Amino acid sequence: MNLDDLLQSAQADLAAAANSQQLEAFRIKYLGTKGLLKDASDHLRTVPGPEKRNYGQKLNQVKNSIAVAFEEKKSATSPGTGGGAVPGLTGVDITEPGRLAFSDYRPGSLHIITQTIHELAALFARMGFTIAEGPEVEDDFHNFDALNIPKTHPARDPLDSFYLTPPSSPGTAVPGLTPGERCSYMLRSQTSSVQIRVMQKQKPPIRIIAPGRVYRPDTVDATHLFQFHQLEALVVDEGISMIDLRTTIDQFVKAYFGHEGGGVQTRFRPFFFPFTEPSAEVDVLVPWTNGSTRWIEIGGCGMVDPNVLTACNIDSERYTGWAFGFGIERLIMRKHNIVNSSNEPDIRTLVENDLRFLQQF
């Protein structure tokens, strides 16, 4: 094999290579494991003894010349090296370190609503609660009937609930309904429906929380959204009383509001909910923008109505329970003093996706 001819051929082919694909083809042809230089090395075995030394020295020189020339051409045509641009490449090396100063980076974080849900879940876990989940698309049995909400209740009106089918249309059979009874589907208006699903599958003792999204066709304003988050809690066991409910809520408020907890005041106001009896609404006393204080409602609570227990095949003569449902957005606004540009409390601030707001958390 004539090594001078091999060198001249390699130099000509390398000069003609104009892009990365042609350079790779050159490498395979000459420098690859089955390339021409490998063939030249194999030819050494057939060279007569007296000529082996000269042939081996010449082969090493040719190898080095071709390898060095290849690396120089590759560097000269690679983007970002000052050489000519290689067609088909963008000129950006994605393996290079970032060029921004460290102080220019803005690491992301979870939304404050998600952060709060995680915080509440951890808080109640320390109190012995487990997390339960349920579908956001509900049937009216779990959302209304099993919760002792009568057919004539205003909450069942299409103007107060997001129905996915007309309330009068027939639906699929649902556990708890008698054969032939009509059922419609909706976006759940309360996480209380999760209580029903848990009590249908699990017998007392029960101690769960159910955080999640709920939907109501409310007019959006400073205190209302049509999609928001609730935290539902349920305890069912023997000997459960209203004292247990009040104690749990007070402990929750103190734990959630941290160092403020010792000074936070709560109050129960008598109220009516179809699924609890007796029932109450829970308020907390909060500072207001003018330096005064104001009572803010954070949710409702009460002892589970015996009819609800019966609907879930739980013996209401043996077991009692309590439940509460708190608005997570209202808790966030209270703890973090969420206000709008006019320095007034405004729940809409949580969903406006304003980076100036989100970056605070």
Stockholm file with secondary structure:
# STOCKHOLM 1.0

chainA/1-361         MNLDDLLQSAQADLAAAANSQQLEAFRIKYLGTKGLLKDASDHLRTVPGPEKRNYGQKLNQVKNSIAVAFEEKKSATSPGTGGGAVPGLTGVDITEPGRLAFSDYRPGSLHIITQTIHELAALFARMGFTIAEGPEVEDDFHNFDALNIPKTHPARDPLDSFYLTPPSSPGTAVPGLTPGERCSYMLRSQTSSVQIRVMQKQKPPIRIIAPGRVYRPDTVDATHLFQFHQLEALVVDEGISMIDLRTTIDQFVKAYFGHEGGGVQTRFRPFFFPFTEPSAEVDVLVPWTNGSTRWIEIGGCGMVDPNVLTACNIDSERYTGWAFGFGIERLIMRKHNIVNSSNEPDIRTLVENDLRFLQQF
#=GR chainA/1-361 SS CCHHHHHHHHHHHHHHCCSHHHHHHHIIIIISTTSHHHHHHHHGGGSCHHHHHHHHHHHHHHHHHHHHHHHHHHHHHSTTTTSCCCTTCCSCCTTSCCCSCGGGCCCCCCCHHHHHHHHHHHHHHHTTCEECCCCSEEEHHHHTGGGTCCTTCGGGSTTTSCBSSCTTSCCCCCTTSCTTCCCCEEECSCTHHHHHHHHHHCCSSEEEEEEEEEECCCCCSSSCCSEEEEEEEEEEETTCCHHHHHHHHHHHHHHHTGGGGGGCCEEEEEEEETTEEEEEEEEEEEECTTSCEEEEEEEEEEEECHHHHHHTTCCTTTCEEEEEEEEHHHHHHHHHTCBCTTSSBCGGGGGSCCHHHHTTC
#=GC SS_cons         CCHHHHHHHHHHHHHHCCSHHHHHHHIIIIISTTSHHHHHHHHGGGSCHHHHHHHHHHHHHHHHHHHHHHHHHHHHHSTTTTSCCCTTCCSCCTTSCCCSCGGGCCCCCCCHHHHHHHHHHHHHHHTTCEECCCCSEEEHHHHTGGGTCCTTCGGGSTTTSCBSSCTTSCCCCCTTSCTTCCCCEEECSCTHHHHHHHHHHCCSSEEEEEEEEEECCCCCSSSCCSEEEEEEEEEEETTCCHHHHHHHHHHHHHHHTGGGGGGCCEEEEEEEETTEEEEEEEEEEEECTTSCEEEEEEEEEEEECHHHHHHTTCCTTTCEEEEEEEEHHHHHHHHHTCBCTTSSBCGGGGGSCCHHHHTTC
//
